[in-house]
Amino acid sequence: MRALVAVLGGLALHPLHTTLTQLAYRDADGTVEATVRVFADDFRAALKGEVTDSAAVTYLRSTFALADPTGRPLVTTWCGIRRTGDLLWLCLRAAAHGLSGLRVRVALLFDRYADQINIVQATYGGRRTALLFTSGDAPKSLP
């Protein structure tokens, strides 16, 4: 009975499986910074173990990608992980020439949860835009 209560209590914490990726262009060094917010327990389950920098960047690079408007992949560099409560904030950077036309692929946790939804938010050129990814979605371009 206690196990059932623990499972149900855990489901109540976040009944939806979501991630949120925020993209920001950094004029100072010509890079795009991607910050991915994910629930720590979901991410730990995807890694099948402890969350380390090495495991996190390996998984993130397999499920998240940026490409220029022609489809050429951008090389990402790891810029760290931080934890706040039940959330992890994962950071990648890539050299880019702005966000307009950038192609984004976010497939985090699709292999774990049928109801997984990944949201991308980007603010640039005086506007804010959002992309929504569900299982099976191809990369999408920022307007």
N, CA, C and O atoms as CSV, one atom per row, in Angstrom:
chain,resi,resn,atom,element,x,y,z
A,1,MET,N,N,0.821,-1.190,0.000
A,1,MET,CA,C,0.000,0.000,0.000
A,1,MET,C,C,0.873,1.265,0.000
A,1,MET,O,O,0.590,2.215,-0.731
A,2,ARG,N,N,1.930,1.274,0.820
A,2,ARG,CA,C,2.811,2.446,0.865
A,2,ARG,C,C,3.449,2.707,-0.494
A,2,ARG,O,O,3.613,3.857,-0.902
A,3,ALA,N,N,3.808,1.631,-1.192
A,3,ALA,CA,C,4.407,1.789,-2.519
A,3,ALA,C,C,3.425,2.447,-3.473
A,3,ALA,O,O,3.808,3.316,-4.256
A,4,LEU,N,N,2.167,2.043,-3.415
A,4,LEU,CA,C,1.143,2.634,-4.281
A,4,LEU,C,C,0.961,4.113,-3.964
A,4,LEU,O,O,0.853,4.937,-4.872
A,5,VAL,N,N,0.926,4.447,-2.687
A,5,VAL,CA,C,0.794,5.855,-2.279
A,5,VAL,C,C,1.988,6.658,-2.781
A,5,VAL,O,O,1.819,7.781,-3.257
A,6,ALA,N,N,3.189,6.100,-2.683
A,6,ALA,CA,C,4.386,6.804,-3.157
A,6,ALA,C,C,4.322,7.042,-4.657
A,6,ALA,O,O,4.662,8.127,-5.129
A,7,VAL,N,N,3.890,6.039,-5.406
A,7,VAL,CA,C,3.776,6.187,-6.866
A,7,VAL,C,C,2.738,7.239,-7.220
A,7,VAL,O,O,3.000,8.117,-8.042
A,8,LEU,N,N,1.577,7.160,-6.615
A,8,LEU,CA,C,0.514,8.129,-6.902
A,8,LEU,C,C,0.920,9.537,-6.478
A,8,LEU,O,O,0.605,10.508,-7.166
A,9,GLY,N,N,1.611,9.651,-5.355
A,9,GLY,CA,C,2.099,10.954,-4.909
A,9,GLY,C,C,3.083,11.533,-5.899
A,9,GLY,O,O,3.052,12.734,-6.167
A,10,GLY,N,N,3.957,10.706,-6.451
A,10,GLY,CA,C,4.919,11.155,-7.456
A,10,GLY,C,C,4.237,11.619,-8.728
A,10,GLY,O,O,4.669,12.592,-9.345
A,11,LEU,N,N,3.180,10.934,-9.125
A,11,LEU,CA,C,2.448,11.340,-10.327
A,11,LEU,C,C,1.772,12.689,-10.129
A,11,LEU,O,O,1.647,13.465,-11.075
A,12,ALA,N,N,1.339,12.970,-8.915
A,12,ALA,CA,C,0.667,14.234,-8.640
A,12,ALA,C,C,1.610,15.418,-8.758
A,12,ALA,O,O,1.155,16.539,-8.987
A,13,LEU,N,N,2.923,15.198,-8.608
A,13,LEU,CA,C,3.880,16.292,-8.674
A,13,LEU,C,C,3.925,16.924,-10.057
A,13,LEU,O,O,3.995,18.147,-10.178
A,14,HIS,N,N,3.886,16.115,-11.083
A,14,HIS,CA,C,3.846,16.643,-12.443
A,14,HIS,C,C,3.208,15.605,-13.368
A,14,HIS,O,O,3.898,14.786,-13.976
A,15,PRO,N,N,1.888,15.657,-13.459
A,15,PRO,CA,C,1.163,14.642,-14.230
A,15,PRO,C,C,1.449,14.696,-15.731
A,15,PRO,O,O,1.214,13.712,-16.432
A,16,LEU,N,N,1.939,15.796,-16.227
A,16,LEU,CA,C,2.316,15.893,-17.630
A,16,LEU,C,C,3.819,15.752,-17.755
A,16,LEU,O,O,4.572,16.194,-16.887
A,17,HIS,N,N,4.241,15.142,-18.825
A,17,HIS,CA,C,5.671,15.011,-19.082
A,17,HIS,C,C,6.060,16.074,-20.099
A,17,HIS,O,O,5.715,15.983,-21.277
A,18,THR,N,N,6.779,17.078,-19.626
A,18,THR,CA,C,7.146,18.199,-20.478
A,18,THR,C,C,8.589,18.611,-20.243
A,18,THR,O,O,9.163,18.378,-19.179
A,19,THR,N,N,9.151,19.225,-21.261
A,19,THR,CA,C,10.392,19.972,-21.104
A,19,THR,C,C,10.153,21.358,-21.688
A,19,THR,O,O,9.250,21.555,-22.501
A,20,LEU,N,N,10.954,22.291,-21.274
A,20,LEU,CA,C,10.912,23.644,-21.818
A,20,LEU,C,C,12.332,24.032,-22.195
A,20,LEU,O,O,13.234,24.009,-21.358
A,21,THR,N,N,12.525,24.387,-23.450
A,21,THR,CA,C,13.830,24.843,-23.927
A,21,THR,C,C,13.725,26.316,-24.264
A,21,THR,O,O,12.849,26.724,-25.027
A,22,GLN,N,N,14.608,27.107,-23.702
A,22,GLN,CA,C,14.664,28.535,-24.003
A,22,GLN,C,C,15.907,28.791,-24.843
A,22,GLN,O,O,17.017,28.416,-24.466
A,23,LEU,N,N,15.703,29.435,-25.984
A,23,LEU,CA,C,16.805,29.789,-26.868
A,23,LEU,C,C,17.051,31.281,-26.780
A,23,LEU,O,O,16.120,32.082,-26.858
A,24,ALA,N,N,18.309,31.648,-26.618
A,24,ALA,CA,C,18.674,33.065,-26.553
A,24,ALA,C,C,19.923,33.275,-27.404
A,24,ALA,O,O,20.882,32.507,-27.328
A,25,TYR,N,N,19.889,34.325,-28.210
A,25,TYR,CA,C,21.069,34.662,-29.010
A,25,TYR,C,C,21.925,35.635,-28.228
A,25,TYR,O,O,21.430,36.627,-27.694
A,26,ARG,N,N,23.212,35.343,-28.165
A,26,ARG,CA,C,24.163,36.168,-27.426
A,26,ARG,C,C,25.010,36.940,-28.440
A,26,ARG,O,O,25.958,36.399,-29.008
A,27,ASP,N,N,24.656,38.206,-28.659
A,27,ASP,CA,C,25.377,39.050,-29.618
A,27,ASP,C,C,26.861,39.163,-29.297
A,27,ASP,O,O,27.700,39.203,-30.196
A,28,ALA,N,N,27.173,39.214,-28.017
A,28,ALA,CA,C,28.559,39.449,-27.597
A,28,ALA,C,C,29.535,38.426,-28.161
A,28,ALA,O,O,30.657,38.777,-28.526
A,29,ASP,N,N,29.119,37.167,-28.238
A,29,ASP,CA,C,30.031,36.146,-28.757
A,29,ASP,C,C,29.462,35.364,-29.950
A,29,ASP,O,O,30.046,34.364,-30.369
A,30,GLY,N,N,28.327,35.816,-30.495
A,30,GLY,CA,C,27.761,35.172,-31.674
A,30,GLY,C,C,27.342,33.729,-31.445
A,30,GLY,O,O,27.551,32.871,-32.303
A,31,THR,N,N,26.747,33.464,-30.280
A,31,THR,CA,C,26.299,32.114,-29.987
A,31,THR,C,C,24.830,32.088,-29.614
A,31,THR,O,O,24.262,33.078,-29.152
A,32,VAL,N,N,24.236,30.936,-29.826
A,32,VAL,CA,C,22.893,30.686,-29.330
A,32,VAL,C,C,23.054,29.805,-28.090
A,32,VAL,O,O,23.803,28.829,-28.098
A,33,GLU,N,N,22.339,30.167,-27.033
A,33,GLU,CA,C,22.375,29.376,-25.814
A,33,GLU,C,C,21.029,28.694,-25.662
A,33,GLU,O,O,19.983,29.341,-25.708
A,34,ALA,N,N,21.062,27.392,-25.483
A,34,ALA,CA,C,19.853,26.602,-25.261
A,34,ALA,C,C,19.854,26.139,-23.814
A,34,ALA,O,O,20.778,25.457,-23.371
A,35,THR,N,N,18.819,26.513,-23.086
A,35,THR,CA,C,18.657,26.081,-21.709
A,35,THR,C,C,17.421,25.204,-21.650
A,35,THR,O,O,16.312,25.653,-21.940
A,36,VAL,N,N,17.621,23.952,-21.273
A,36,VAL,CA,C,16.542,22.965,-21.244
A,36,VAL,C,C,16.150,22.699,-19.797
A,36,VAL,O,O,16.979,22.296,-18.980
A,37,ARG,N,N,14.870,22.931,-19.490
A,37,ARG,CA,C,14.348,22.630,-18.155
A,37,ARG,C,C,13.640,21.283,-18.229
A,37,ARG,O,O,12.761,21.075,-19.065
A,38,VAL,N,N,14.036,20.370,-17.338
A,38,VAL,CA,C,13.470,19.025,-17.323
A,38,VAL,C,C,13.286,18.597,-15.871
A,38,VAL,O,O,14.062,18.986,-14.999
A,39,PHE,N,N,12.257,17.794,-15.618
A,39,PHE,CA,C,12.069,17.263,-14.278
A,39,PHE,C,C,13.195,16.278,-13.972
A,39,PHE,O,O,13.497,15.400,-14.780
A,40,ALA,N,N,13.809,16.430,-12.811
A,40,ALA,CA,C,14.976,15.633,-12.448
A,40,ALA,C,C,14.676,14.141,-12.448
A,40,ALA,O,O,15.495,13.352,-12.919
A,41,ASP,N,N,13.520,13.737,-11.930
A,41,ASP,CA,C,13.220,12.308,-11.877
A,41,ASP,C,C,13.007,11.722,-13.272
A,41,ASP,O,O,13.401,10.584,-13.527
A,42,ASP,N,N,12.391,12.479,-14.173
A,42,ASP,CA,C,12.215,12.020,-15.551
A,42,ASP,C,C,13.565,11.869,-16.241
A,42,ASP,O,O,13.803,10.894,-16.954
A,43,PHE,N,N,14.439,12.836,-16.026
A,43,PHE,CA,C,15.750,12.808,-16.674
A,43,PHE,C,C,16.610,11.666,-16.124
A,43,PHE,O,O,17.309,10.987,-16.877
A,44,ARG,N,N,16.554,11.468,-14.835
A,44,ARG,CA,C,17.297,10.370,-14.219
A,44,ARG,C,C,16.803,9.030,-14.778
A,44,ARG,O,O,17.606,8.130,-15.024
A,45,ALA,N,N,15.499,8.896,-14.976
A,45,ALA,CA,C,14.949,7.666,-15.551
A,45,ALA,C,C,15.443,7.475,-16.983
A,45,ALA,O,O,15.751,6.353,-17.386
A,46,ALA,N,N,15.521,8.553,-17.749
A,46,ALA,CA,C,16.011,8.463,-19.135
A,46,ALA,C,C,17.478,8.047,-19.170
A,46,ALA,O,O,17.897,7.300,-20.054
A,47,LEU,N,N,18.256,8.534,-18.201
A,47,LEU,CA,C,19.676,8.194,-18.144
A,47,LEU,C,C,19.907,6.807,-17.551
A,47,LEU,O,O,20.993,6.241,-17.676
A,48,LYS,N,N,18.888,6.274,-16.914
A,48,LYS,CA,C,18.977,4.964,-16.252
A,48,LYS,C,C,20.069,4.959,-15.183
A,48,LYS,O,O,20.783,3.974,-14.997
A,49,GLY,N,N,20.172,6.087,-14.494
A,49,GLY,CA,C,21.172,6.187,-13.430
A,49,GLY,C,C,21.325,7.617,-12.971
A,49,GLY,O,O,20.471,8.465,-13.227
A,50,GLU,N,N,22.413,7.868,-12.298
A,50,GLU,CA,C,22.675,9.200,-11.758
A,50,GLU,C,C,22.893,10.225,-12.869
A,50,GLU,O,O,23.366,9.900,-13.958
A,51,VAL,N,N,22.538,11.462,-12.562
A,51,VAL,CA,C,22.726,12.558,-13.502
A,51,VAL,C,C,24.120,13.139,-13.298
A,51,VAL,O,O,24.387,13.808,-12.299
A,52,THR,N,N,25.001,12.875,-14.252
A,52,THR,CA,C,26.341,13.455,-14.256
A,52,THR,C,C,26.461,14.334,-15.494
A,52,THR,O,O,25.665,14.209,-16.424
A,53,ASP,N,N,27.445,15.215,-15.510
A,53,ASP,CA,C,27.648,16.057,-16.688
A,53,ASP,C,C,27.830,15.200,-17.937
A,53,ASP,O,O,27.228,15.471,-18.976
A,54,SER,N,N,28.658,14.171,-17.830
A,54,SER,CA,C,28.953,13.318,-18.976
A,54,SER,C,C,27.697,12.626,-19.502
A,54,SER,O,O,27.445,12.628,-20.707
A,55,ALA,N,N,26.909,12.035,-18.601
A,55,ALA,CA,C,25.687,11.346,-19.018
A,55,ALA,C,C,24.669,12.338,-19.569
A,55,ALA,O,O,23.995,12.052,-20.559
A,56,ALA,N,N,24.555,13.503,-18.934
A,56,ALA,CA,C,23.580,14.505,-19.366
A,56,ALA,C,C,23.891,15.025,-20.765
A,56,ALA,O,O,22.992,15.105,-21.602
A,57,VAL,N,N,25.136,15.377,-21.033
A,57,VAL,CA,C,25.486,15.926,-22.342
A,57,VAL,C,C,25.363,14.855,-23.428
A,57,VAL,O,O,24.952,15.161,-24.547
A,58,THR,N,N,25.708,13.621,-23.119
A,58,THR,CA,C,25.572,12.545,-24.100
A,58,THR,C,C,24.103,12.359,-24.485
A,58,THR,O,O,23.773,12.275,-25.668
A,59,TYR,N,N,23.224,12.294,-23.481
A,59,TYR,CA,C,21.795,12.129,-23.758
A,59,TYR,C,C,21.238,13.346,-24.489
A,59,TYR,O,O,20.499,13.210,-25.465
A,60,LEU,N,N,21.594,14.518,-24.017
A,60,LEU,CA,C,21.064,15.741,-24.625
A,60,LEU,C,C,21.472,15.853,-26.092
A,60,LEU,O,O,20.653,16.220,-26.934
A,61,ARG,N,N,22.715,15.543,-26.400
A,61,ARG,CA,C,23.163,15.612,-27.794
A,61,ARG,C,C,22.480,14.574,-28.677
A,61,ARG,O,O,22.421,14.749,-29.895
A,62,SER,N,N,21.965,13.503,-28.090
A,62,SER,CA,C,21.272,12.485,-28.890
A,62,SER,C,C,19.802,12.830,-29.119
A,62,SER,O,O,19.156,12.238,-29.984
A,63,THR,N,N,19.272,13.774,-28.360
A,63,THR,CA,C,17.844,14.087,-28.440
A,63,THR,C,C,17.548,15.553,-28.765
A,63,THR,O,O,16.388,15.933,-28.925
A,64,PHE,N,N,18.584,16.362,-28.862
A,64,PHE,CA,C,18.422,17.799,-29.122
A,64,PHE,C,C,19.436,18.208,-30.179
A,64,PHE,O,O,20.611,17.847,-30.102
A,65,ALA,N,N,18.972,18.964,-31.167
A,65,ALA,CA,C,19.900,19.414,-32.210
A,65,ALA,C,C,19.486,20.779,-32.739
A,65,ALA,O,O,18.307,21.131,-32.773
A,66,LEU,N,N,20.494,21.529,-33.147
A,66,LEU,CA,C,20.305,22.811,-33.820
A,66,LEU,C,C,20.998,22.718,-35.169
A,66,LEU,O,O,22.046,22.086,-35.302
A,67,ALA,N,N,20.397,23.358,-36.171
A,67,ALA,CA,C,21.000,23.401,-37.505
A,67,ALA,C,C,20.756,24.785,-38.087
A,67,ALA,O,O,19.796,25.463,-37.720
A,68,ASP,N,N,21.631,25.198,-38.998
A,68,ASP,CA,C,21.437,26.494,-39.647
A,68,ASP,C,C,20.266,26.376,-40.629
A,68,ASP,O,O,19.743,25.280,-40.829
A,69,PRO,N,N,19.852,27.480,-41.238
A,69,PRO,CA,C,18.693,27.431,-42.140
A,69,PRO,C,C,18.842,26.474,-43.326
A,69,PRO,O,O,17.836,26.057,-43.901
A,70,THR,N,N,20.067,26.119,-43.700
A,70,THR,CA,C,20.265,25.169,-44.803
A,70,THR,C,C,20.244,23.723,-44.320
A,70,THR,O,O,20.312,22.799,-45.131
A,71,GLY,N,N,20.151,23.516,-42.999
A,71,GLY,CA,C,20.120,22.176,-42.437
A,71,GLY,C,C,21.460,21.669,-41.947
A,71,GLY,O,O,21.550,20.544,-41.456
A,72,ARG,N,N,22.507,22.479,-42.070
A,72,ARG,CA,C,23.835,22.071,-41.596
A,72,ARG,C,C,23.852,22.100,-40.066
A,72,ARG,O,O,23.570,23.137,-39.466
A,73,PRO,N,N,24.183,20.962,-39.425
A,73,PRO,CA,C,24.177,20.899,-37.959
A,73,PRO,C,C,25.143,21.893,-37.325
A,73,PRO,O,O,26.237,22.129,-37.838
A,74,LEU,N,N,24.726,22.469,-36.211
A,74,LEU,CA,C,25.594,23.339,-35.420
A,74,LEU,C,C,26.270,22.491,-34.350
A,74,LEU,O,O,25.637,21.640,-33.726
A,75,VAL,N,N,27.547,22.731,-34.148
A,75,VAL,CA,C,28.305,22.014,-33.123
A,75,VAL,C,C,27.998,22.661,-31.778
A,75,VAL,O,O,28.162,23.869,-31.603
A,76,THR,N,N,27.549,21.840,-30.829
A,76,THR,CA,C,27.196,22.361,-29.509
A,76,THR,C,C,28.302,22.082,-28.501
A,76,THR,O,O,29.016,21.082,-28.585
A,77,THR,N,N,28.418,22.992,-27.553
A,77,THR,CA,C,29.337,22.805,-26.435
A,77,THR,C,C,28.522,22.832,-25.142
A,77,THR,O,O,27.557,23.585,-25.013
A,78,TRP,N,N,28.924,22.019,-24.220
A,78,TRP,CA,C,28.246,21.898,-22.932
A,78,TRP,C,C,28.580,23.102,-22.070
A,78,TRP,O,O,29.748,23.467,-21.939
A,79,CYS,N,N,27.569,23.722,-21.482
A,79,CYS,CA,C,27.828,24.853,-20.585
A,79,CYS,C,C,27.259,24.621,-19.188
A,79,CYS,O,O,27.130,25.561,-18.403
A,80,GLY,N,N,26.919,23.374,-18.878
A,80,GLY,CA,C,26.628,23.048,-17.495
A,80,GLY,C,C,25.220,22.598,-17.183
A,80,GLY,O,O,24.327,22.567,-18.029
A,81,ILE,N,N,25.077,22.251,-15.920
A,81,ILE,CA,C,23.808,21.767,-15.376
A,81,ILE,C,C,23.639,22.381,-13.994
A,81,ILE,O,O,24.602,22.509,-13.238
A,82,ARG,N,N,22.416,22.756,-13.674
A,82,ARG,CA,C,22.140,23.225,-12.313
A,82,ARG,C,C,20.785,22.664,-11.894
A,82,ARG,O,O,19.937,22.344,-12.727
A,83,ARG,N,N,20.615,22.557,-10.618
A,83,ARG,CA,C,19.386,21.984,-10.079
A,83,ARG,C,C,18.702,23.007,-9.194
A,83,ARG,O,O,19.349,23.670,-8.383
A,84,THR,N,N,17.389,23.134,-9.351
A,84,THR,CA,C,16.573,23.928,-8.447
A,84,THR,C,C,15.358,23.084,-8.091
A,84,THR,O,O,14.459,22.883,-8.908
A,85,GLY,N,N,15.348,22.601,-6.871
A,85,GLY,CA,C,14.248,21.740,-6.431
A,85,GLY,C,C,14.185,20.466,-7.257
A,85,GLY,O,O,15.165,19.726,-7.345
A,86,ASP,N,N,13.025,20.211,-7.864
A,86,ASP,CA,C,12.809,19.010,-8.663
A,86,ASP,C,C,13.174,19.204,-10.135
A,86,ASP,O,O,12.926,18.325,-10.960
A,87,LEU,N,N,13.762,20.355,-10.460
A,87,LEU,CA,C,14.072,20.665,-11.858
A,87,LEU,C,C,15.567,20.688,-12.121
A,87,LEU,O,O,16.364,21.059,-11.260
A,88,LEU,N,N,15.926,20.282,-13.329
A,88,LEU,CA,C,17.290,20.427,-13.820
A,88,LEU,C,C,17.279,21.432,-14.955
A,88,LEU,O,O,16.332,21.483,-15.740
A,89,TRP,N,N,18.323,22.225,-15.040
A,89,TRP,CA,C,18.510,23.180,-16.118
A,89,TRP,C,C,19.793,22.782,-16.836
A,89,TRP,O,O,20.882,22.879,-16.271
A,90,LEU,N,N,19.662,22.331,-18.086
A,90,LEU,CA,C,20.791,21.850,-18.886
A,90,LEU,C,C,21.131,22.915,-19.916
A,90,LEU,O,O,20.233,23.527,-20.494
A,91,CYS,N,N,22.414,23.143,-20.149
A,91,CYS,CA,C,22.821,24.237,-21.028
A,91,CYS,C,C,23.766,23.758,-22.137
A,91,CYS,O,O,24.744,23.054,-21.884
A,92,LEU,N,N,23.446,24.157,-23.363
A,92,LEU,CA,C,24.310,23.951,-24.528
A,92,LEU,C,C,24.452,25.276,-25.265
A,92,LEU,O,O,23.539,26.102,-25.253
A,93,ARG,N,N,25.604,25.478,-25.906
A,93,ARG,CA,C,25.829,26.666,-26.746
A,93,ARG,C,C,26.351,26.233,-28.100
A,93,ARG,O,O,26.984,25.187,-28.243
A,94,ALA,N,N,26.064,27.083,-29.109
A,94,ALA,CA,C,26.570,26.827,-30.461
A,94,ALA,C,C,26.782,28.163,-31.165
A,94,ALA,O,O,26.021,29.110,-30.961
A,95,ALA,N,N,27.812,28.229,-31.986
A,95,ALA,CA,C,28.029,29.422,-32.803
A,95,ALA,C,C,26.898,29.503,-33.821
A,95,ALA,O,O,26.512,28.497,-34.416
A,96,ALA,N,N,26.374,30.700,-34.015
A,96,ALA,CA,C,25.248,30.895,-34.939
A,96,ALA,C,C,25.227,32.337,-35.424
A,96,ALA,O,O,25.881,33.216,-34.861
A,97,HIS,N,N,24.462,32.552,-36.478
A,97,HIS,CA,C,24.282,33.908,-37.020
A,97,HIS,C,C,22.867,34.373,-36.743
A,97,HIS,O,O,22.166,34.803,-37.659
A,98,GLY,N,N,22.438,34.292,-35.498
A,98,GLY,CA,C,21.098,34.691,-35.118
A,98,GLY,C,C,20.180,33.486,-34.996
A,98,GLY,O,O,20.589,32.348,-35.224
A,99,LEU,N,N,18.932,33.757,-34.631
A,99,LEU,CA,C,17.962,32.690,-34.436
A,99,LEU,C,C,17.002,32.513,-35.605
A,99,LEU,O,O,16.453,31.427,-35.791
A,100,SER,N,N,16.794,33.552,-36.386
A,100,SER,CA,C,15.842,33.458,-37.489
A,100,SER,C,C,16.252,32.360,-38.472
A,100,SER,O,O,17.382,32.340,-38.960
A,101,GLY,N,N,15.323,31.453,-38.752
A,101,GLY,CA,C,15.579,30.356,-39.681
A,101,GLY,C,C,16.276,29.164,-39.063
A,101,GLY,O,O,16.420,28.130,-39.716
A,102,LEU,N,N,16.710,29.281,-37.824
A,102,LEU,CA,C,17.394,28.188,-37.150
A,102,LEU,C,C,16.465,26.978,-37.077
A,102,LEU,O,O,15.286,27.115,-36.753
A,103,ARG,N,N,17.000,25.790,-37.381
A,103,ARG,CA,C,16.226,24.551,-37.320
A,103,ARG,C,C,16.492,23.881,-35.976
A,103,ARG,O,O,17.637,23.755,-35.542
A,104,VAL,N,N,15.410,23.455,-35.329
A,104,VAL,CA,C,15.484,22.917,-33.978
A,104,VAL,C,C,14.839,21.534,-33.946
A,104,VAL,O,O,13.785,21.313,-34.542
A,105,ARG,N,N,15.484,20.617,-33.246
A,105,ARG,CA,C,14.920,19.280,-33.006
A,105,ARG,C,C,15.000,19.013,-31.510
A,105,ARG,O,O,16.078,19.087,-30.920
A,106,VAL,N,N,13.859,18.702,-30.893
A,106,VAL,CA,C,13.822,18.400,-29.464
A,106,VAL,C,C,13.018,17.108,-29.280
A,106,VAL,O,O,11.792,17.103,-29.385
A,107,ALA,N,N,13.734,16.020,-29.003
A,107,ALA,CA,C,13.103,14.703,-28.854
A,107,ALA,C,C,13.354,14.115,-27.461
A,107,ALA,O,O,13.306,12.897,-27.291
A,108,LEU,N,N,13.618,14.956,-26.477
A,108,LEU,CA,C,13.877,14.476,-25.130
A,108,LEU,C,C,12.697,13.669,-24.599
A,108,LEU,O,O,11.541,14.077,-24.719
A,109,LEU,N,N,13.006,12.536,-24.021
A,109,LEU,CA,C,12.074,11.692,-23.276
A,109,LEU,C,C,10.977,11.049,-24.122
A,109,LEU,O,O,10.087,10.408,-23.562
A,110,PHE,N,N,11.006,11.192,-25.432
A,110,PHE,CA,C,10.000,10.531,-26.272
A,110,PHE,C,C,10.096,9.014,-26.149
A,110,PHE,O,O,9.096,8.312,-26.302
A,111,ASP,N,N,11.276,8.516,-25.878
A,111,ASP,CA,C,11.466,7.076,-25.727
A,111,ASP,C,C,10.934,6.564,-24.383
A,111,ASP,O,O,10.835,5.353,-24.183
A,112,ARG,N,N,10.595,7.463,-23.472
A,112,ARG,CA,C,10.137,7.075,-22.129
A,112,ARG,C,C,8.643,7.277,-21.914
A,112,ARG,O,O,7.998,6.460,-21.257
A,113,TYR,N,N,8.081,8.361,-22.464
A,113,TYR,CA,C,6.712,8.734,-22.114
A,113,TYR,C,C,5.885,9.006,-23.373
A,113,TYR,O,O,6.264,9.826,-24.209
A,114,ALA,N,N,4.765,8.315,-23.496
A,114,ALA,CA,C,3.894,8.480,-24.664
A,114,ALA,C,C,3.272,9.874,-24.718
A,114,ALA,O,O,2.943,10.368,-25.796
A,115,ASP,N,N,3.110,10.512,-23.547
A,115,ASP,CA,C,2.472,11.830,-23.504
A,115,ASP,C,C,3.481,12.984,-23.456
A,115,ASP,O,O,3.105,14.120,-23.168
A,116,GLN,N,N,4.750,12.702,-23.736
A,116,GLN,CA,C,5.804,13.720,-23.660
A,116,GLN,C,C,5.552,14.866,-24.633
A,116,GLN,O,O,5.227,14.643,-25.799
A,117,ILE,N,N,5.704,16.089,-24.146
A,117,ILE,CA,C,5.590,17.301,-24.956
A,117,ILE,C,C,6.814,18.164,-24.667
A,117,ILE,O,O,7.150,18.398,-23.506
A,118,ASN,N,N,7.477,18.634,-25.714
A,118,ASN,CA,C,8.646,19.489,-25.569
A,118,ASN,C,C,8.354,20.849,-26.202
A,118,ASN,O,O,7.985,20.939,-27.373
A,119,ILE,N,N,8.523,21.882,-25.419
A,119,ILE,CA,C,8.233,23.246,-25.846
A,119,ILE,C,C,9.540,24.007,-26.001
A,119,ILE,O,O,10.442,23.889,-25.171
A,120,VAL,N,N,9.636,24.789,-27.072
A,120,VAL,CA,C,10.798,25.653,-27.303
A,120,VAL,C,C,10.291,27.084,-27.360
A,120,VAL,O,O,9.335,27.386,-28.076
A,121,GLN,N,N,10.932,27.958,-26.607
A,121,GLN,CA,C,10.627,29.392,-26.652
A,121,GLN,C,C,11.869,30.142,-27.092
A,121,GLN,O,O,12.978,29.854,-26.643
A,122,ALA,N,N,11.670,31.102,-27.972
A,122,ALA,CA,C,12.774,31.936,-28.444
A,122,ALA,C,C,12.306,33.377,-28.519
A,122,ALA,O,O,11.196,33.663,-28.967
A,123,THR,N,N,13.167,34.276,-28.075
A,123,THR,CA,C,12.886,35.707,-28.157
A,123,THR,C,C,14.001,36.346,-28.971
A,123,THR,O,O,15.176,36.253,-28.615
A,124,TYR,N,N,13.623,36.996,-30.066
A,124,TYR,CA,C,14.615,37.644,-30.927
A,124,TYR,C,C,13.894,38.594,-31.878
A,124,TYR,O,O,12.715,38.417,-32.184
A,125,GLY,N,N,14.619,39.592,-32.329
A,125,GLY,CA,C,14.062,40.550,-33.277
A,125,GLY,C,C,12.789,41.210,-32.791
A,125,GLY,O,O,11.922,41.544,-33.597
A,126,GLY,N,N,12.661,41.404,-31.490
A,126,GLY,CA,C,11.485,42.068,-30.934
A,126,GLY,C,C,10.246,41.191,-30.864
A,126,GLY,O,O,9.154,41.690,-30.591
A,127,ARG,N,N,10.394,39.908,-31.101
A,127,ARG,CA,C,9.226,39.022,-31.012
A,127,ARG,C,C,9.573,37.782,-30.190
A,127,ARG,O,O,10.737,37.449,-29.970
A,128,ARG,N,N,8.535,37.134,-29.759
A,128,ARG,CA,C,8.683,35.879,-29.013
A,128,ARG,C,C,7.921,34.808,-29.783
A,128,ARG,O,O,6.780,35.018,-30.195
A,129,THR,N,N,8.556,33.676,-29.969
A,129,THR,CA,C,7.916,32.593,-30.705
A,129,THR,C,C,8.066,31.292,-29.941
A,129,THR,O,O,8.966,31.151,-29.112
A,130,ALA,N,N,7.190,30.346,-30.218
A,130,ALA,CA,C,7.242,29.045,-29.553
A,130,ALA,C,C,7.036,27.938,-30.574
A,130,ALA,O,O,6.291,28.087,-31.542
A,131,LEU,N,N,7.715,26.826,-30.333
A,131,LEU,CA,C,7.553,25.612,-31.125
A,131,LEU,C,C,7.131,24.502,-30.170
A,131,LEU,O,O,7.553,24.472,-29.015
A,132,LEU,N,N,6.299,23.598,-30.659
A,132,LEU,CA,C,5.831,22.479,-29.865
A,132,LEU,C,C,6.236,21.185,-30.549
A,132,LEU,O,O,5.996,21.010,-31.744
A,133,PHE,N,N,6.852,20.275,-29.796
A,133,PHE,CA,C,7.287,18.994,-30.334
A,133,PHE,C,C,6.574,17.855,-29.620
A,133,PHE,O,O,6.514,17.815,-28.391
A,134,THR,N,N,6.033,16.930,-30.412
A,134,THR,CA,C,5.487,15.687,-29.898
A,134,THR,C,C,6.204,14.544,-30.614
A,134,THR,O,O,6.898,14.761,-31.607
A,135,SER,N,N,6.035,13.352,-30.111
A,135,SER,CA,C,6.758,12.194,-30.653
A,135,SER,C,C,6.593,12.081,-32.175
A,135,SER,O,O,5.484,12.185,-32.699
A,136,GLY,N,N,7.698,11.871,-32.862
A,136,GLY,CA,C,7.673,11.705,-34.310
A,136,GLY,C,C,7.862,12.983,-35.106
A,136,GLY,O,O,8.003,12.929,-36.327
A,137,ASP,N,N,7.867,14.133,-34.440
A,137,ASP,CA,C,8.029,15.403,-35.153
A,137,ASP,C,C,9.433,15.524,-35.749
A,137,ASP,O,O,10.427,15.125,-35.142
A,138,ALA,N,N,9.478,16.080,-36.944
A,138,ALA,CA,C,10.745,16.395,-37.613
A,138,ALA,C,C,11.254,17.732,-37.042
A,138,ALA,O,O,10.526,18.423,-36.329
A,139,PRO,N,N,12.505,18.088,-37.360
A,139,PRO,CA,C,12.991,19.413,-36.941
A,139,PRO,C,C,12.079,20.513,-37.478
A,139,PRO,O,O,11.462,20.377,-38.535
A,140,LYS,N,N,12.013,21.607,-36.718
A,140,LYS,CA,C,11.169,22.754,-37.085
A,140,LYS,C,C,12.056,23.989,-37.138
A,140,LYS,O,O,13.061,24.093,-36.435
A,141,SER,N,N,11.647,24.929,-38.004
A,141,SER,CA,C,12.407,26.174,-38.171
A,141,SER,C,C,11.770,27.311,-37.392
A,141,SER,O,O,10.547,27.442,-37.339
A,142,LEU,N,N,12.619,28.129,-36.791
A,142,LEU,CA,C,12.142,29.362,-36.193
A,142,LEU,C,C,11.818,30.343,-37.321
A,142,LEU,O,O,12.559,30.421,-38.302
A,143,PRO,N,N,10.731,31.083,-37.193
A,143,PRO,CA,C,10.382,32.044,-38.278
A,143,PRO,C,C,11.387,33.168,-38.391
A,143,PRO,O,O,11.240,34.045,-39.242
